[in-house]
Amino acid sequence: MRFLALLLTLGSLCGISQAGDLLAIRAKTVYTGTGEILHHAVILVDSGKIVTIGEDLPIERGIPILELDDNQVVVPGFIQPYTRLGSSTRGRNSTDPHVLAKDGFYPTSALKEYAKAGIVLAGYYPAGRGMPGQASVLRPVPADGKSYVVKESSYAKLLTSSSKNEKDRVRSIYEAIEKHKTKAEKHKEKYDKAKDKADKAAKKEKDKDKKKAILEKVGKFAPLKPDAKNQAFMDIESGDLPVLVSLDRAGTFLHFKDALDDKSMDWSLRLPISLESDFANIKEEVGKAGTRVVMDPAISVNPGSRKQRNLPAEFSKAGAKLVLVPRSDSAFGAKNWRKDVVSVIRAGLDEQTALSAMTLECANLLGMGDTHGSLEAGKVADLLILSGKPFEPASEIEAVMVDGKFVHGEAGL
Amino acid sequence: MKSSIFNTGLLAALLLGLGLPAFAMASAATPGASFVIEDEKEEAKDEESDEDEDKTRWYAVVGGDFHTGTGAVLKNATMLCKDGKIVELGYDVWIPEDAEVLDATGFRVYPGIVAIASTGLFGGGSDVTNTVDPYSQGMLLGLASGITSAVQGSEIAKLKRGSIDDLVMGSNFFQTMRYRSSTPSGKQELRQKLDEAAAYLRTLRAWRADRSKDKGKEPKATGIDMGLVAVLAGEKRAIFREDNRAGLLDIANLCMRYGFRPVIQGGREAWTVADELGRAGATVILTPRDRRAKDQSLIREGGTSIENAKILHASGVQVAVRSMSTGNNSMGGIAGRDVIHLPISASFAMRGGLSEQAALDSITIVPARLAGVDHRIGTLEVGKDADCVITDGNILNYATFVQWAIVDGAMVYDKQAEMYYAHIRPRPDDQLAPEARVDAGEEVEEMTGIDGEPIVKDAEEGEGDETPKEEEGEKEKSKED
């Protein structure tokens, strides 16, 4: 870093005017997160964003260059889209999709550990069972002067199971919308009637001022505004608010679809992998639909037979979009995340798919795929510098860059 | 029946045949002529979409000895199912081309077993519709033991792996009654309530039969036990838990007095009062493996008898068999005690002398009758649900394995596809079908091509890669000619 400062001072001495944040990173190997590996790559970062990225790009004189060692590898910053960031998961059992998780966020010292594990963005989900609210996107450690909250609303969480109550909860979303619609219609009718009456009265009235007063009393039509909850329900129906549906077992998927019937909802699935998960039963259907699935990087066994299964790889091969989250939602879990992913890669998961499952697909789940999640021109400069290939067990995270600024490991470079 | 099915099938085939050329014509039509074709085009489209949405589901079990449960055994017969119902069962059955065919040659086909009491087969709680886990181990093991329908709590539902649709067939078909000497007041109360219910039923029926205009309002049912009314009206079955001879006699007398047929669960000493129970029209749900010594203070006969089922059946009592434990639907259960060994429970009754037919009935049609769903399941008959199990031997033999289970005309269990029993005497495919799998399409060719040429030739010709191109050209020419 010292030589950088030297370069910077040199630059200013020479009188070359450059934007303060401009930085070029030259690395032998860059995993972009889109399935590509760049060799002898240059990443040009300006004001927290990637301006250009490519192989053997010439760097303009005067731009500070961060020259990485040959063994060092650059990957997109990891995104943990389903986390409580160390806070309690306990909460009420409710149907409140309008609640924002960020309102319950309180930063703790554990957040630094998340950042050290390479997590640059976190989907902070609301605590509680049922439909407790919407996840907010947070920076575990934001760059200087920036807020923790990056995005207030990303997806609504729905924890469902095979029971009448849970199925009714799903149905209640659409029933509430219908109720609001009929209410809004009645509101409109009421206005129309009053308007008709006023119009007739105004016709009879000859005095201009009085006429105006009568019409003004009715005023313009203002449609009935849904309350926050109903608005959230409507956003779910329209697809503006995607839903992450957490299933306890494969059979629940059938019940969820049965409850949903033909109603519309933009859903992804959270399939927690336990020792004897039976999710393989819905693999074909979920894969065929190209649904996004959030799984743990774990090898499970087939219920009853003890035959080993690599469900993340199986779902990915079947066509599902894979998101992998740490097996334990803790600083410790975050630290072991990459190692757990290595175990499913060894059992057959494609390496690039695995990287994407920790970066770009996570960003897509949070609705931030066009700005985050991969190293592409125009995206936010969230990246990690590793001491080796991302899925070599010996590789360590040496530096973490968020919004173009190093938040961890800067001194070591 | 047979001809009508043939007709519908033929009609479907005709429609298919007509639909396709019409569509081809429509697509080939020049834009100028399109106004003439427009209607046809739409029709063709309609037909296509109809096909996708409500496509008729054909399923055929070909070959195999069908133990229909009605007393008949149809050897090497064919069963054709349409949309989950049996539409044909017999010989020379015409099979539609798009039918899924299961070759059961050399195997036996039985009606699916109905468990009159179970827990855990549906992998969920009491509300089967909303809590069933169609991928649960319980359901798989249930099907592996031949159970395709089971009573759980107050519901009777089907075991359909991978589906949660239309499982529950009926509920609340039993009215529990207590009529025991241990509570004399309870006995008196029940009789009084039955009297009231009978009186109410009489007035209600009279009111309904009355066609005059001034017949007044419907008689009030305040204070009347409607469950008892349902029993007296024959809409529900009354179920008693009773094992003792004296109690059983009391129940038989009570039922004869009020004119309804009791269901008795337990019935350890029922064999001692079989005649009375037969006269009362009772059905006994018993556990043939149950063993209990008689009360030593009594001189009369008593306790359990392995001949219980046989004696009851001979006296005209319908016998249903339930397992000693309704749960234990895991691999750790004790054979003949848990619900997944129901056929063994029934075969214990056979050991006591019950006929094989009655033993089969005791786990199929009799429980179906008790649950009020005998019009849908319990035997293999035309018009009933296509629920059957295909076994490699007598289903009442412990050595027998269920090879396939079919529910609502779709395969829900295949021994070789599941881990549990696949390794035990695996089904060798070559041993299975001496005449090879009968393809729905091939059978017609076999009928037409009586010129003595083996059918195999057709199959070889189908593989275009192996035949030289010149020959192909010749063939095409000859076709044009």
Interface residues (C-beta under 8 A of the other chain):
Chain A: S162 S163 K164 K167 R249 A250 G251 T252 L254 H255 D258 D278 N281 N302 P303 G304 S305 K307
Chain B: G123 G124 G125 D127 N130 T131 V132 D133 P134 Y135 S136 Q137 L140 G162 S163 I164 D165 M419 Y420
